[in-house]
Amino acid sequence: MDLTVTDNLFEGRYEAHIDGEVVGVVEYELTEDLMILIHTEVDQTYQDQGIGGVLARWTLDDARRRGLKVRVVCPYMRGWLERHPNYADMVG
């Protein structure tokens, strides 16, 4: 599986792609110093293959690189962060 993740700035979401097809997204809103994580969704065909986790890690790593804190509205991202305490410093 050749998975890539891109930041679709115009749609306000990170997109996971397999063979050019969008198979998962993390929707967000940006403020000056905060990324609000709104919703995560993976296409039903690709669920339970780790795509949500890849999206979560990519999203948070990108927010960290940009010097942003995150506010988590999305239940999936909240649960993922609870299992990965090394990102706890980003929650604001």
PDB file of N, CA, C and O in Angstrom, chain B, residues numbered from 101:
ATOM      1  N   MET B 101       0.852  -1.174   0.000  1.00  0.00           N
ATOM      2  CA  MET B 101       0.000   0.000   0.000  1.00  0.00           C
ATOM      3  C   MET B 101       0.896   1.234   0.000  1.00  0.00           C
ATOM      4  O   MET B 101       1.705   1.428   0.907  1.00  0.00           O
ATOM      5  N   ASP B 102       0.742   2.063  -1.027  1.00  0.00           N
ATOM      6  CA  ASP B 102       1.535   3.286  -1.166  1.00  0.00           C
ATOM      7  C   ASP B 102       0.693   4.458  -0.681  1.00  0.00           C
ATOM      8  O   ASP B 102      -0.086   5.031  -1.443  1.00  0.00           O
ATOM      9  N   LEU B 103       0.855   4.814   0.599  1.00  0.00           N
ATOM     10  CA  LEU B 103       0.062   5.859   1.234  1.00  0.00           C
ATOM     11  C   LEU B 103       0.848   7.155   1.285  1.00  0.00           C
ATOM     12  O   LEU B 103       2.000   7.177   1.717  1.00  0.00           O
ATOM     13  N   THR B 104       0.218   8.239   0.841  1.00  0.00           N
ATOM     14  CA  THR B 104       0.815   9.564   0.960  1.00  0.00           C
ATOM     15  C   THR B 104      -0.185  10.472   1.670  1.00  0.00           C
ATOM     16  O   THR B 104      -1.394  10.250   1.600  1.00  0.00           O
ATOM     17  N   VAL B 105       0.323  11.487   2.349  1.00  0.00           N
ATOM     18  CA  VAL B 105      -0.522  12.459   3.036  1.00  0.00           C
ATOM     19  C   VAL B 105      -0.152  13.844   2.531  1.00  0.00           C
ATOM     20  O   VAL B 105       1.025  14.185   2.413  1.00  0.00           O
ATOM     21  N   THR B 106      -1.173  14.631   2.237  1.00  0.00           N
ATOM     22  CA  THR B 106      -0.968  15.999   1.782  1.00  0.00           C
ATOM     23  C   THR B 106      -1.849  16.936   2.604  1.00  0.00           C
ATOM     24  O   THR B 106      -2.847  16.519   3.192  1.00  0.00           O
ATOM     25  N   ASP B 107      -1.460  18.205   2.631  1.00  0.00           N
ATOM     26  CA  ASP B 107      -2.239  19.235   3.303  1.00  0.00           C
ATOM     27  C   ASP B 107      -3.004  20.001   2.238  1.00  0.00           C
ATOM     28  O   ASP B 107      -2.406  20.726   1.443  1.00  0.00           O
ATOM     29  N   ASN B 108      -4.316  19.847   2.217  1.00  0.00           N
ATOM     30  CA  ASN B 108      -5.161  20.563   1.279  1.00  0.00           C
ATOM     31  C   ASN B 108      -5.595  21.863   1.956  1.00  0.00           C
ATOM     32  O   ASN B 108      -6.629  21.914   2.621  1.00  0.00           O
ATOM     33  N   LEU B 109      -4.796  22.901   1.779  1.00  0.00           N
ATOM     34  CA  LEU B 109      -5.029  24.183   2.447  1.00  0.00           C
ATOM     35  C   LEU B 109      -6.375  24.802   2.083  1.00  0.00           C
ATOM     36  O   LEU B 109      -7.015  25.438   2.920  1.00  0.00           O
ATOM     37  N   PHE B 110      -6.797  24.620   0.856  1.00  0.00           N
ATOM     38  CA  PHE B 110      -8.053  25.230   0.406  1.00  0.00           C
ATOM     39  C   PHE B 110      -9.271  24.590   1.051  1.00  0.00           C
ATOM     40  O   PHE B 110     -10.288  25.254   1.254  1.00  0.00           O
ATOM     41  N   GLU B 111      -9.175  23.306   1.374  1.00  0.00           N
ATOM     42  CA  GLU B 111     -10.277  22.589   2.007  1.00  0.00           C
ATOM     43  C   GLU B 111     -10.128  22.542   3.527  1.00  0.00           C
ATOM     44  O   GLU B 111     -11.066  22.164   4.229  1.00  0.00           O
ATOM     45  N   GLY B 112      -8.962  22.922   4.038  1.00  0.00           N
ATOM     46  CA  GLY B 112      -8.709  22.862   5.479  1.00  0.00           C
ATOM     47  C   GLY B 112      -8.686  21.432   5.983  1.00  0.00           C
ATOM     48  O   GLY B 112      -9.340  21.094   6.970  1.00  0.00           O
ATOM     49  N   ARG B 113      -7.918  20.592   5.286  1.00  0.00           N
ATOM     50  CA  ARG B 113      -7.848  19.195   5.713  1.00  0.00           C
ATOM     51  C   ARG B 113      -6.579  18.520   5.191  1.00  0.00           C
ATOM     52  O   ARG B 113      -6.061  18.847   4.123  1.00  0.00           O
ATOM     53  N   TYR B 114      -6.110  17.574   5.982  1.00  0.00           N
ATOM     54  CA  TYR B 114      -5.046  16.686   5.544  1.00  0.00           C
ATOM     55  C   TYR B 114      -5.715  15.503   4.871  1.00  0.00           C
ATOM     56  O   TYR B 114      -6.742  15.011   5.337  1.00  0.00           O
ATOM     57  N   GLU B 115      -5.125  15.046   3.768  1.00  0.00           N
ATOM     58  CA  GLU B 115      -5.725  13.956   3.003  1.00  0.00           C
ATOM     59  C   GLU B 115      -4.741  12.809   2.863  1.00  0.00           C
ATOM     60  O   GLU B 115      -3.573  13.010   2.529  1.00  0.00           O
ATOM     61  N   ALA B 116      -5.230  11.599   3.123  1.00  0.00           N
ATOM     62  CA  ALA B 116      -4.451  10.388   2.875  1.00  0.00           C
ATOM     63  C   ALA B 116      -4.856   9.868   1.503  1.00  0.00           C
ATOM     64  O   ALA B 116      -6.042   9.741   1.199  1.00  0.00           O
ATOM     65  N   HIS B 117      -3.854   9.568   0.679  1.00  0.00           N
ATOM     66  CA  HIS B 117      -4.096   9.100  -0.688  1.00  0.00           C
ATOM     67  C   HIS B 117      -3.473   7.721  -0.893  1.00  0.00           C
ATOM     68  O   HIS B 117      -2.365   7.447  -0.432  1.00  0.00           O
ATOM     69  N   ILE B 118      -4.198   6.875  -1.583  1.00  0.00           N
ATOM     70  CA  ILE B 118      -3.655   5.608  -2.073  1.00  0.00           C
ATOM     71  C   ILE B 118      -3.919   5.587  -3.569  1.00  0.00           C
ATOM     72  O   ILE B 118      -5.068   5.663  -4.005  1.00  0.00           O
ATOM     73  N   ASP B 119      -2.863   5.484  -4.346  1.00  0.00           N
ATOM     74  CA  ASP B 119      -2.967   5.491  -5.813  1.00  0.00           C
ATOM     75  C   ASP B 119      -3.798   6.670  -6.318  1.00  0.00           C
ATOM     76  O   ASP B 119      -4.616   6.511  -7.223  1.00  0.00           O
ATOM     77  N   GLY B 120      -3.592   7.846  -5.737  1.00  0.00           N
ATOM     78  CA  GLY B 120      -4.260   9.051  -6.174  1.00  0.00           C
ATOM     79  C   GLY B 120      -5.670   9.242  -5.646  1.00  0.00           C
ATOM     80  O   GLY B 120      -6.281  10.282  -5.890  1.00  0.00           O
ATOM     81  N   GLU B 121      -6.193   8.270  -4.934  1.00  0.00           N
ATOM     82  CA  GLU B 121      -7.551   8.340  -4.397  1.00  0.00           C
ATOM     83  C   GLU B 121      -7.508   8.784  -2.935  1.00  0.00           C
ATOM     84  O   GLU B 121      -6.715   8.265  -2.148  1.00  0.00           O
ATOM     85  N   VAL B 122      -8.360   9.742  -2.576  1.00  0.00           N
ATOM     86  CA  VAL B 122      -8.449  10.175  -1.178  1.00  0.00           C
ATOM     87  C   VAL B 122      -9.174   9.080  -0.398  1.00  0.00           C
ATOM     88  O   VAL B 122     -10.316   8.732  -0.700  1.00  0.00           O
ATOM     89  N   VAL B 123      -8.480   8.539   0.624  1.00  0.00           N
ATOM     90  CA  VAL B 123      -9.056   7.444   1.408  1.00  0.00           C
ATOM     91  C   VAL B 123      -9.269   7.826   2.866  1.00  0.00           C
ATOM     92  O   VAL B 123      -9.846   7.055   3.633  1.00  0.00           O
ATOM     93  N   GLY B 124      -8.806   9.014   3.252  1.00  0.00           N
ATOM     94  CA  GLY B 124      -8.997   9.471   4.623  1.00  0.00           C
ATOM     95  C   GLY B 124      -8.678  10.951   4.739  1.00  0.00           C
ATOM     96  O   GLY B 124      -7.908  11.501   3.953  1.00  0.00           O
ATOM     97  N   VAL B 125      -9.293  11.592   5.746  1.00  0.00           N
ATOM     98  CA  VAL B 125      -9.067  13.028   5.950  1.00  0.00           C
ATOM     99  C   VAL B 125      -9.065  13.368   7.434  1.00  0.00           C
ATOM    100  O   VAL B 125      -9.695  12.688   8.245  1.00  0.00           O
ATOM    101  N   VAL B 126      -8.349  14.428   7.771  1.00  0.00           N
ATOM    102  CA  VAL B 126      -8.450  15.100   9.069  1.00  0.00           C
ATOM    103  C   VAL B 126      -8.806  16.541   8.747  1.00  0.00           C
ATOM    104  O   VAL B 126      -8.013  17.256   8.135  1.00  0.00           O
ATOM    105  N   GLU B 127      -9.994  16.972   9.155  1.00  0.00           N
ATOM    106  CA  GLU B 127     -10.436  18.344   8.920  1.00  0.00           C
ATOM    107  C   GLU B 127      -9.972  19.224  10.073  1.00  0.00           C
ATOM    108  O   GLU B 127     -10.007  18.819  11.235  1.00  0.00           O
ATOM    109  N   TYR B 128      -9.534  20.442   9.730  1.00  0.00           N
ATOM    110  CA  TYR B 128      -9.026  21.360  10.754  1.00  0.00           C
ATOM    111  C   TYR B 128      -9.380  22.799  10.418  1.00  0.00           C
ATOM    112  O   TYR B 128      -9.727  23.129   9.284  1.00  0.00           O
ATOM    113  N   GLU B 129      -9.281  23.646  11.435  1.00  0.00           N
ATOM    114  CA  GLU B 129      -9.357  25.098  11.271  1.00  0.00           C
ATOM    115  C   GLU B 129      -8.106  25.675  11.910  1.00  0.00           C
ATOM    116  O   GLU B 129      -7.599  25.148  12.900  1.00  0.00           O
ATOM    117  N   LEU B 130      -7.614  26.765  11.331  1.00  0.00           N
ATOM    118  CA  LEU B 130      -6.411  27.414  11.844  1.00  0.00           C
ATOM    119  C   LEU B 130      -6.721  28.794  12.400  1.00  0.00           C
ATOM    120  O   LEU B 130      -7.530  29.543  11.851  1.00  0.00           O
ATOM    121  N   THR B 131      -6.060  29.107  13.494  1.00  0.00           N
ATOM    122  CA  THR B 131      -5.999  30.477  13.977  1.00  0.00           C
ATOM    123  C   THR B 131      -4.522  30.856  13.904  1.00  0.00           C
ATOM    124  O   THR B 131      -3.718  30.126  13.326  1.00  0.00           O
ATOM    125  N   GLU B 132      -4.175  31.973  14.480  1.00  0.00           N
ATOM    126  CA  GLU B 132      -2.784  32.430  14.408  1.00  0.00           C
ATOM    127  C   GLU B 132      -1.799  31.428  15.011  1.00  0.00           C
ATOM    128  O   GLU B 132      -0.721  31.209  14.457  1.00  0.00           O
ATOM    129  N   ASP B 133      -2.158  30.825  16.132  1.00  0.00           N
ATOM    130  CA  ASP B 133      -1.223  29.922  16.819  1.00  0.00           C
ATOM    131  C   ASP B 133      -1.850  28.595  17.238  1.00  0.00           C
ATOM    132  O   ASP B 133      -1.301  27.886  18.082  1.00  0.00           O
ATOM    133  N   LEU B 134      -3.009  28.255  16.646  1.00  0.00           N
ATOM    134  CA  LEU B 134      -3.756  27.082  17.075  1.00  0.00           C
ATOM    135  C   LEU B 134      -4.353  26.352  15.883  1.00  0.00           C
ATOM    136  O   LEU B 134      -4.865  26.974  14.953  1.00  0.00           O
ATOM    137  N   MET B 135      -4.282  25.018  15.920  1.00  0.00           N
ATOM    138  CA  MET B 135      -4.947  24.185  14.933  1.00  0.00           C
ATOM    139  C   MET B 135      -6.068  23.442  15.667  1.00  0.00           C
ATOM    140  O   MET B 135      -5.815  22.708  16.622  1.00  0.00           O
ATOM    141  N   ILE B 136      -7.289  23.638  15.217  1.00  0.00           N
ATOM    142  CA  ILE B 136      -8.447  22.978  15.822  1.00  0.00           C
ATOM    143  C   ILE B 136      -8.758  21.747  14.985  1.00  0.00           C
ATOM    144  O   ILE B 136      -9.094  21.854  13.806  1.00  0.00           O
ATOM    145  N   LEU B 137      -8.643  20.578  15.605  1.00  0.00           N
ATOM    146  CA  LEU B 137      -8.858  19.311  14.907  1.00  0.00           C
ATOM    147  C   LEU B 137     -10.323  18.929  15.047  1.00  0.00           C
ATOM    148  O   LEU B 137     -10.785  18.591  16.137  1.00  0.00           O
ATOM    149  N   ILE B 138     -11.045  18.986  13.941  1.00  0.00           N
ATOM    150  CA  ILE B 138     -12.492  18.891  13.947  1.00  0.00           C
ATOM    151  C   ILE B 138     -13.007  17.475  13.711  1.00  0.00           C
ATOM    152  O   ILE B 138     -13.879  17.000  14.439  1.00  0.00           O
ATOM    153  N   HIS B 139     -12.473  16.804  12.702  1.00  0.00           N
ATOM    154  CA  HIS B 139     -13.069  15.527  12.295  1.00  0.00           C
ATOM    155  C   HIS B 139     -12.030  14.679  11.573  1.00  0.00           C
ATOM    156  O   HIS B 139     -11.235  15.186  10.783  1.00  0.00           O
ATOM    157  N   THR B 140     -12.050  13.393  11.854  1.00  0.00           N
ATOM    158  CA  THR B 140     -11.206  12.431  11.145  1.00  0.00           C
ATOM    159  C   THR B 140     -12.114  11.368  10.551  1.00  0.00           C
ATOM    160  O   THR B 140     -13.038  10.881  11.204  1.00  0.00           O
ATOM    161  N   GLU B 141     -11.835  11.018   9.306  1.00  0.00           N
ATOM    162  CA  GLU B 141     -12.647   9.988   8.647  1.00  0.00           C
ATOM    163  C   GLU B 141     -11.778   9.191   7.686  1.00  0.00           C
ATOM    164  O   GLU B 141     -10.964   9.750   6.951  1.00  0.00           O
ATOM    165  N   VAL B 142     -11.965   7.876   7.704  1.00  0.00           N
ATOM    166  CA  VAL B 142     -11.282   6.980   6.770  1.00  0.00           C
ATOM    167  C   VAL B 142     -12.358   6.217   6.007  1.00  0.00           C
ATOM    168  O   VAL B 142     -13.317   5.717   6.595  1.00  0.00           O
ATOM    169  N   ASP B 143     -12.189   6.134   4.696  1.00  0.00           N
ATOM    170  CA  ASP B 143     -13.122   5.396   3.854  1.00  0.00           C
ATOM    171  C   ASP B 143     -13.304   3.982   4.407  1.00  0.00           C
ATOM    172  O   ASP B 143     -12.341   3.326   4.803  1.00  0.00           O
ATOM    173  N   GLN B 144     -14.536   3.537   4.425  1.00  0.00           N
ATOM    174  CA  GLN B 144     -14.871   2.240   5.022  1.00  0.00           C
ATOM    175  C   GLN B 144     -14.044   1.092   4.434  1.00  0.00           C
ATOM    176  O   GLN B 144     -13.705   0.147   5.146  1.00  0.00           O
ATOM    177  N   THR B 145     -13.725   1.168   3.168  1.00  0.00           N
ATOM    178  CA  THR B 145     -12.929   0.128   2.507  1.00  0.00           C
ATOM    179  C   THR B 145     -11.536   0.009   3.111  1.00  0.00           C
ATOM    180  O   THR B 145     -10.929  -1.061   3.068  1.00  0.00           O
ATOM    181  N   TYR B 146     -11.026   1.104   3.674  1.00  0.00           N
ATOM    182  CA  TYR B 146      -9.649   1.137   4.170  1.00  0.00           C
ATOM    183  C   TYR B 146      -9.547   1.195   5.689  1.00  0.00           C
ATOM    184  O   TYR B 146      -8.456   1.386   6.227  1.00  0.00           O
ATOM    185  N   GLN B 147     -10.664   1.033   6.383  1.00  0.00           N
ATOM    186  CA  GLN B 147     -10.617   1.075   7.846  1.00  0.00           C
ATOM    187  C   GLN B 147      -9.848  -0.121   8.394  1.00  0.00           C
ATOM    188  O   GLN B 147      -9.745  -1.159   7.742  1.00  0.00           O
ATOM    189  N   ASP B 148      -9.311   0.040   9.598  1.00  0.00           N
ATOM    190  CA  ASP B 148      -8.535  -0.987  10.296  1.00  0.00           C
ATOM    191  C   ASP B 148      -7.242  -1.346   9.573  1.00  0.00           C
ATOM    192  O   ASP B 148      -6.744  -2.465   9.698  1.00  0.00           O
ATOM    193  N   GLN B 149      -6.702  -0.395   8.819  1.00  0.00           N
ATOM    194  CA  GLN B 149      -5.420  -0.599   8.147  1.00  0.00           C
ATOM    195  C   GLN B 149      -4.370   0.403   8.612  1.00  0.00           C
ATOM    196  O   GLN B 149      -3.296   0.504   8.018  1.00  0.00           O
ATOM    197  N   GLY B 150      -4.681   1.148   9.682  1.00  0.00           N
ATOM    198  CA  GLY B 150      -3.718   2.084  10.249  1.00  0.00           C
ATOM    199  C   GLY B 150      -3.690   3.454   9.603  1.00  0.00           C
ATOM    200  O   GLY B 150      -2.837   4.275   9.940  1.00  0.00           O
ATOM    201  N   ILE B 151      -4.603   3.718   8.684  1.00  0.00           N
ATOM    202  CA  ILE B 151      -4.596   5.000   7.976  1.00  0.00           C
ATOM    203  C   ILE B 151      -4.939   6.144   8.920  1.00  0.00           C
ATOM    204  O   ILE B 151      -4.329   7.209   8.828  1.00  0.00           O
ATOM    205  N   GLY B 152      -5.884   5.959   9.812  1.00  0.00           N
ATOM    206  CA  GLY B 152      -6.229   6.994  10.779  1.00  0.00           C
ATOM    207  C   GLY B 152      -5.034   7.378  11.630  1.00  0.00           C
ATOM    208  O   GLY B 152      -4.812   8.559  11.896  1.00  0.00           O
ATOM    209  N   GLY B 153      -4.262   6.387  12.060  1.00  0.00           N
ATOM    210  CA  GLY B 153      -3.067   6.648  12.861  1.00  0.00           C
ATOM    211  C   GLY B 153      -2.004   7.403  12.090  1.00  0.00           C
ATOM    212  O   GLY B 153      -1.357   8.299  12.630  1.00  0.00           O
ATOM    213  N   VAL B 154      -1.822   7.043  10.828  1.00  0.00           N
ATOM    214  CA  VAL B 154      -0.855   7.758   9.985  1.00  0.00           C
ATOM    215  C   VAL B 154      -1.288   9.215   9.829  1.00  0.00           C
ATOM    216  O   VAL B 154      -0.467  10.127   9.927  1.00  0.00           O
ATOM    217  N   LEU B 155      -2.576   9.423   9.587  1.00  0.00           N
ATOM    218  CA  LEU B 155      -3.087  10.789   9.462  1.00  0.00           C
ATOM    219  C   LEU B 155      -2.898  11.581  10.757  1.00  0.00           C
ATOM    220  O   LEU B 155      -2.492  12.742  10.726  1.00  0.00           O
ATOM    221  N   ALA B 156      -3.192  10.953  11.882  1.00  0.00           N
ATOM    222  CA  ALA B 156      -3.048  11.623  13.178  1.00  0.00           C
ATOM    223  C   ALA B 156      -1.599  12.042  13.410  1.00  0.00           C
ATOM    224  O   ALA B 156      -1.330  13.190  13.762  1.00  0.00           O
ATOM    225  N   ARG B 157      -0.683  11.124  13.216  1.00  0.00           N
ATOM    226  CA  ARG B 157       0.735  11.426  13.435  1.00  0.00           C
ATOM    227  C   ARG B 157       1.220  12.511  12.473  1.00  0.00           C
ATOM    228  O   ARG B 157       1.934  13.424  12.889  1.00  0.00           O
ATOM    229  N   TRP B 158       0.850  12.427  11.213  1.00  0.00           N
ATOM    230  CA  TRP B 158       1.276  13.396  10.215  1.00  0.00           C
ATOM    231  C   TRP B 158       0.732  14.777  10.563  1.00  0.00           C
ATOM    232  O   TRP B 158       1.450  15.773  10.478  1.00  0.00           O
ATOM    233  N   THR B 159      -0.545  14.832  10.956  1.00  0.00           N
ATOM    234  CA  THR B 159      -1.188  16.098  11.323  1.00  0.00           C
ATOM    235  C   THR B 159      -0.468  16.746  12.503  1.00  0.00           C
ATOM    236  O   THR B 159      -0.130  17.929  12.459  1.00  0.00           O
ATOM    237  N   LEU B 160      -0.239  15.972  13.544  1.00  0.00           N
ATOM    238  CA  LEU B 160       0.389  16.520  14.745  1.00  0.00           C
ATOM    239  C   LEU B 160       1.849  16.886  14.512  1.00  0.00           C
ATOM    240  O   LEU B 160       2.328  17.890  15.038  1.00  0.00           O
ATOM    241  N   ASP B 161       2.556  16.083  13.732  1.00  0.00           N
ATOM    242  CA  ASP B 161       3.944  16.428  13.412  1.00  0.00           C
ATOM    243  C   ASP B 161       4.005  17.726  12.610  1.00  0.00           C
ATOM    244  O   ASP B 161       4.894  18.550  12.822  1.00  0.00           O
ATOM    245  N   ASP B 162       3.059  17.903  11.691  1.00  0.00           N
ATOM    246  CA  ASP B 162       3.037  19.130  10.902  1.00  0.00           C
ATOM    247  C   ASP B 162       2.698  20.332  11.778  1.00  0.00           C
ATOM    248  O   ASP B 162       3.316  21.389  11.648  1.00  0.00           O
ATOM    249  N   ALA B 163       1.725  20.176  12.664  1.00  0.00           N
ATOM    250  CA  ALA B 163       1.378  21.270  13.586  1.00  0.00           C
ATOM    251  C   ALA B 163       2.588  21.636  14.453  1.00  0.00           C
ATOM    252  O   ALA B 163       2.856  22.816  14.680  1.00  0.00           O
ATOM    253  N   ARG B 164       3.308  20.636  14.932  1.00  0.00           N
ATOM    254  CA  ARG B 164       4.498  20.889  15.754  1.00  0.00           C
ATOM    255  C   ARG B 164       5.552  21.649  14.948  1.00  0.00           C
ATOM    256  O   ARG B 164       6.132  22.616  15.442  1.00  0.00           O
ATOM    257  N   ARG B 165       5.800  21.216  13.710  1.00  0.00           N
ATOM    258  CA  ARG B 165       6.778  21.900  12.843  1.00  0.00           C
ATOM    259  C   ARG B 165       6.408  23.362  12.644  1.00  0.00           C
ATOM    260  O   ARG B 165       7.282  24.220  12.517  1.00  0.00           O
ATOM    261  N   ARG B 166       5.112  23.640  12.617  1.00  0.00           N
ATOM    262  CA  ARG B 166       4.619  24.999  12.389  1.00  0.00           C
ATOM    263  C   ARG B 166       4.512  25.798  13.684  1.00  0.00           C
ATOM    264  O   ARG B 166       4.129  26.967  13.655  1.00  0.00           O
ATOM    265  N   GLY B 167       4.842  25.188  14.816  1.00  0.00           N
ATOM    266  CA  GLY B 167       4.802  25.882  16.095  1.00  0.00           C
ATOM    267  C   GLY B 167       3.392  26.119  16.612  1.00  0.00           C
ATOM    268  O   GLY B 167       3.153  27.076  17.348  1.00  0.00           O
ATOM    269  N   LEU B 168       2.452  25.251  16.229  1.00  0.00           N
ATOM    270  CA  LEU B 168       1.055  25.412  16.620  1.00  0.00           C
ATOM    271  C   LEU B 168       0.680  24.502  17.780  1.00  0.00           C
ATOM    272  O   LEU B 168       1.179  23.381  17.883  1.00  0.00           O
ATOM    273  N   LYS B 169      -0.189  24.979  18.642  1.00  0.00           N
ATOM    274  CA  LYS B 169      -0.860  24.133  19.630  1.00  0.00           C
ATOM    275  C   LYS B 169      -2.086  23.554  18.943  1.00  0.00           C
ATOM    276  O   LYS B 169      -2.496  24.040  17.889  1.00  0.00           O
ATOM    277  N   VAL B 170      -2.677  22.515  19.534  1.00  0.00           N
ATOM    278  CA  VAL B 170      -3.891  21.934  18.967  1.00  0.00           C
ATOM    279  C   VAL B 170      -5.012  21.938  19.992  1.00  0.00           C
ATOM    280  O   VAL B 170      -4.790  21.752  21.188  1.00  0.00           O
ATOM    281  N   ARG B 171      -6.212  22.152  19.496  1.00  0.00           N
ATOM    282  CA  ARG B 171      -7.429  21.973  20.288  1.00  0.00           C
ATOM    283  C   ARG B 171      -8.165  20.823  19.615  1.00  0.00           C
ATOM    284  O   ARG B 171      -8.417  20.857  18.411  1.00  0.00           O
ATOM    285  N   VAL B 172      -8.505  19.810  20.395  1.00  0.00           N
ATOM    286  CA  VAL B 172      -9.056  18.588  19.825  1.00  0.00           C
ATOM    287  C   VAL B 172     -10.558  18.517  20.066  1.00  0.00           C
ATOM    288  O   VAL B 172     -11.013  18.415  21.205  1.00  0.00           O
ATOM    289  N   VAL B 173     -11.317  18.573  18.983  1.00  0.00           N
ATOM    290  CA  VAL B 173     -12.759  18.405  19.007  1.00  0.00           C
ATOM    291  C   VAL B 173     -13.111  16.977  18.568  1.00  0.00           C
ATOM    292  O   VAL B 173     -14.089  16.398  19.040  1.00  0.00           O
ATOM    293  N   CYS B 174     -12.324  16.436  17.686  1.00  0.00           N
ATOM    294  CA  CYS B 174     -12.552  15.117  17.084  1.00  0.00           C
ATOM    295  C   CYS B 174     -12.332  13.991  18.099  1.00  0.00           C
ATOM    296  O   CYS B 174     -11.259  13.910  18.698  1.00  0.00           O
ATOM    297  N   PRO B 175     -13.322  13.127  18.300  1.00  0.00           N
ATOM    298  CA  PRO B 175     -13.167  12.012  19.245  1.00  0.00           C
ATOM    299  C   PRO B 175     -12.030  11.052  18.871  1.00  0.00           C
ATOM    300  O   PRO B 175     -11.324  10.557  19.749  1.00  0.00           O
ATOM    301  N   TYR B 176     -11.853  10.793  17.581  1.00  0.00           N
ATOM    302  CA  TYR B 176     -10.769   9.889  17.179  1.00  0.00           C
ATOM    303  C   TYR B 176      -9.419  10.473  17.578  1.00  0.00           C
ATOM    304  O   TYR B 176      -8.589   9.781  18.167  1.00  0.00           O
ATOM    305  N   MET B 177      -9.201  11.739  17.259  1.00  0.00           N
ATOM    306  CA  MET B 177      -7.917  12.368  17.584  1.00  0.00           C
ATOM    307  C   MET B 177      -7.711  12.444  19.093  1.00  0.00           C
ATOM    308  O   MET B 177      -6.589  12.281  19.572  1.00  0.00           O
ATOM    309  N   ARG B 178      -8.774  12.690  19.839  1.00  0.00           N
ATOM    310  CA  ARG B 178      -8.666  12.724  21.303  1.00  0.00           C
ATOM    311  C   ARG B 178      -8.174  11.368  21.822  1.00  0.00           C
ATOM    312  O   ARG B 178      -7.258  11.308  22.642  1.00  0.00           O
ATOM    313  N   GLY B 179      -8.784  10.290  21.344  1.00  0.00           N
ATOM    314  CA  GLY B 179      -8.366   8.947  21.759  1.00  0.00           C
ATOM    315  C   GLY B 179      -6.946   8.632  21.330  1.00  0.00           C
ATOM    316  O   GLY B 179      -6.194   8.009  22.080  1.00  0.00           O
ATOM    317  N   TRP B 180      -6.567   9.057  20.124  1.00  0.00           N
ATOM    318  CA  TRP B 180      -5.217   8.800  19.629  1.00  0.00           C
ATOM    319  C   TRP B 180      -4.197   9.524  20.508  1.00  0.00           C
ATOM    320  O   TRP B 180      -3.157   8.959  20.849  1.00  0.00           O
ATOM    321  N   LEU B 181      -4.490  10.757  20.870  1.00  0.00           N
ATOM    322  CA  LEU B 181      -3.583  11.523  21.728  1.00  0.00           C
ATOM    323  C   LEU B 181      -3.446  10.891  23.109  1.00  0.00           C
ATOM    324  O   LEU B 181      -2.364  10.929  23.695  1.00  0.00           O
ATOM    325  N   GLU B 182      -4.505  10.320  23.632  1.00  0.00           N
ATOM    326  CA  GLU B 182      -4.429   9.645  24.936  1.00  0.00           C
ATOM    327  C   GLU B 182      -3.483   8.450  24.881  1.00  0.00           C
ATOM    328  O   GLU B 182      -2.835   8.124  25.875  1.00  0.00           O
ATOM    329  N   ARG B 183      -3.401   7.803  23.734  1.00  0.00           N
ATOM    330  CA  ARG B 183      -2.514   6.640  23.573  1.00  0.00           C
ATOM    331  C   ARG B 183      -1.087   7.035  23.181  1.00  0.00           C
ATOM    332  O   ARG B 183      -0.198   6.185  23.141  1.00  0.00           O
ATOM    333  N   HIS B 184      -0.869   8.317  22.894  1.00  0.00           N
ATOM    334  CA  HIS B 184       0.446   8.807  22.466  1.00  0.00           C
ATOM    335  C   HIS B 184       0.807  10.057  23.262  1.00  0.00           C
ATOM    336  O   HIS B 184       0.740  11.170  22.740  1.00  0.00           O
ATOM    337  N   PRO B 185       1.186   9.875  24.519  1.00  0.00           N
ATOM    338  CA  PRO B 185       1.433  11.018  25.414  1.00  0.00           C
ATOM    339  C   PRO B 185       2.601  11.904  25.000  1.00  0.00           C
ATOM    340  O   PRO B 185       2.752  13.002  25.536  1.00  0.00           O
ATOM    341  N   ASN B 186       3.425  11.458  24.068  1.00  0.00           N
ATOM    342  CA  ASN B 186       4.531  12.295  23.620  1.00  0.00           C
ATOM    343  C   ASN B 186       4.051  13.523  22.837  1.00  0.00           C
ATOM    344  O   ASN B 186       4.856  14.391  22.499  1.00  0.00           O
ATOM    345  N   TYR B 187       2.758  13.601  22.549  1.00  0.00           N
ATOM    346  CA  TYR B 187       2.182  14.775  21.892  1.00  0.00           C
ATOM    347  C   TYR B 187       1.387  15.640  22.877  1.00  0.00           C
ATOM    348  O   TYR B 187       0.817  16.653  22.473  1.00  0.00           O
ATOM    349  N   ALA B 188       1.339  15.265  24.151  1.00  0.00           N
ATOM    350  CA  ALA B 188       0.510  15.964  25.143  1.00  0.00           C
ATOM    351  C   ALA B 188       0.896  17.442  25.275  1.00  0.00           C
ATOM    352  O   ALA B 188       0.039  18.270  25.582  1.00  0.00           O
ATOM    353  N   ASP B 189       2.145  17.780  25.054  1.00  0.00           N
ATOM    354  CA  ASP B 189       2.593  19.164  25.177  1.00  0.00           C
ATOM    355  C   ASP B 189       1.971  20.087  24.122  1.00  0.00           C
ATOM    356  O   ASP B 189       2.049  21.310  24.244  1.00  0.00           O
ATOM    357  N   MET B 190       1.367  19.515  23.105  1.00  0.00           N
ATOM    358  CA  MET B 190       0.813  20.320  22.019  1.00  0.00           C
ATOM    359  C   MET B 190      -0.626  20.749  22.294  1.00  0.00           C
ATOM    360  O   MET B 190      -1.128  21.676  21.659  1.00  0.00           O
ATOM    361  N   VAL B 191      -1.281  20.089  23.222  1.00  0.00           N
ATOM    362  CA  VAL B 191      -2.690  20.371  23.462  1.00  0.00           C
ATOM    363  C   VAL B 191      -2.811  21.680  24.238  1.00  0.00           C
ATOM    364  O   VAL B 191      -2.253  21.833  25.324  1.00  0.00           O
ATOM    365  N   GLY B 192      -3.547  22.609  23.659  1.00  0.00           N
ATOM    366  CA  GLY B 192      -3.669  23.910  24.286  1.00  0.00           C
ATOM    367  C   GLY B 192      -5.093  24.359  24.451  1.00  0.00           C
ATOM    368  O   GLY B 192      -5.341  25.447  24.970  1.00  0.00           O
TER     369      GLY B 192
END
